[in-house]
Amino acid sequence: MRVANHLDFAGWKLEPYAELNGITTRTNQNAVRVNQYSFDVAETKGRIESTIGANAVVGNHRIGLEASLANGKYLDQPYKVQLAYRYHW
């Protein structure tokens, strides 16, 4: 689920948002086949991920910052920070 807002300022816009996502797997087999090869994939069983972020828009430029936290039993990297820049012409 994502909740967002749109704020207009003098010459630029701010778009803050928050997300909450959940996923679970219901399988006993964690093998993936690609062509004739079989790979064992580590299962995460399930996780809940929460995210907050904001995009700032000035003219043709968009800058975004996002931070995420994932909670699950078998996660290797529960934290994520992402910085993005986009130019639209």
C-alpha positions in Angstrom: 0.0 0.0 0.0 1.3 3.4 -0.9 0.3 6.8 0.5 1.5 9.9 -1.3 1.0 13.6 -1.3 1.7 16.5 -3.7 2.9 19.9 -2.4 3.4 22.9 -4.7 5.9 25.6 -3.7 7.1 28.7 -5.6 8.7 27.1 -8.8 9.1 23.5 -7.5 7.1 20.6 -6.2 7.6 18.1 -3.4 6.1 14.6 -3.5 6.5 12.7 -0.2 5.3 9.1 0.1 5.3 6.1 2.4 4.8 2.4 1.5 4.1 -0.8 3.4 4.5 -4.1 1.5 4.3 -7.7 2.6 5.1 -10.9 0.8 5.2 -14.6 1.7 6.1 -17.8 -0.1 4.3 -21.1 0.2 6.6 -23.6 -1.5 8.7 -26.5 -0.2 10.9 -26.5 -3.3 13.4 -23.7 -3.9 15.0 -24.9 -7.1 14.9 -22.8 -10.3 15.6 -24.3 -13.7 17.2 -22.3 -16.5 17.6 -24.3 -19.7 19.1 -27.6 -18.5 20.6 -26.2 -15.3 19.0 -26.3 -11.8 19.9 -23.7 -9.2 19.0 -23.7 -5.5 17.6 -20.4 -4.4 17.7 -19.3 -0.8 14.2 -18.7 0.4 13.3 -15.7 2.5 9.9 -17.3 3.6 8.3 -13.9 4.0 9.0 -10.3 4.7 7.5 -6.9 5.5 9.1 -3.9 3.9 8.4 -0.3 4.9 9.6 2.7 2.8 9.6 6.4 3.1 10.8 8.8 0.4 10.3 12.1 -1.4 10.7 13.4 -4.9 11.6 17.1 -5.6 10.7 18.4 -9.0 12.1 21.7 -10.4 11.5 22.3 -14.1 12.8 19.3 -16.0 14.8 17.9 -13.1 13.6 15.3 -10.6 15.6 14.3 -7.5 14.4 11.5 -5.3 15.5 10.0 -2.0 14.1 6.8 -0.6 14.9 4.7 2.5 13.6 1.2 3.2 13.6 -1.3 6.0 12.7 -4.9 5.5 11.9 -7.3 8.3 12.2 -11.0 7.7 13.9 -14.1 9.1 16.4 -14.8 6.3 17.3 -11.3 5.0 21.0 -10.5 4.3 20.5 -6.7 3.7 17.5 -5.3 5.6 18.3 -1.7 4.9 18.3 0.2 1.6 18.9 3.9 0.7 18.4 5.0 -2.9 19.2 8.4 -4.4 17.9 9.1 -8.0 18.2 11.9 -10.5 16.1 12.2 -13.6 16.1 14.8 -16.4 13.1 15.0 -18.7 13.4 16.8 -22.0 
